[in-house]
Amino acid sequence: MASPPQPEQLNNRHRDTLRQIFEHPVSHNIEWRAVLSLLEAIGTVIGRHDGKVAVTIGPDRQILDPPPGKDIDAQMAADLRRMLSSAGYRPS
């Protein structure tokens, strides 16, 4: 059985984004492009024809709707937190 993924495998920018996603209260300036970069580093990200993004991390798959601005909202941060936690990713 493989060991759970560790944030140490991520670069500093990815670790910062991971930390922002897990902050309480939720940070309101988590950039979508930084989230996509993190997700691409740890999983599979596929753009769909409808503008949404299919993200697979381990066995978990979610369809994300990119935000209208540059930052994600609190609900997306909560969804990402749940997905990342279930895959074993948490800030150190």
C-alpha positions, 0 to 999 in steps of 0.5 A, a space after each residue: 500500500 502506498 503512503 499517503 501523499 504529503 505536502 512536502 512533495 509540492 512546491 512552495 506555491 502549491 503549499 501556499 495554495 493548499 494552506 489558503 484552502 484550509 484556512 479558517 475563516 476561508 481566505 477570499 483571495 485564493 486565485 483560480 489559476 493557483 488552484 488549477 496549478 495545485 490540482 494539476 500537480 496532484 491529480 488530473 485536470 481536464 477542461 470540458 466543452 461547457 467551460 467547466 473543469 473535471 478534476 480527479 484526485 485518487 478515486 474522487 472526481 469533481 466537476 468545477 465551474 471556474 469562477 467569474 472573477 480571478 478568485 474562488 468563492 467560499 463554497 468552492 474552497 469548502 468543496 476543494 478542502 473536502 476533496 483534498 482531505 479525502 485524498 490525504 492532502 492537508 497543509 503541514 
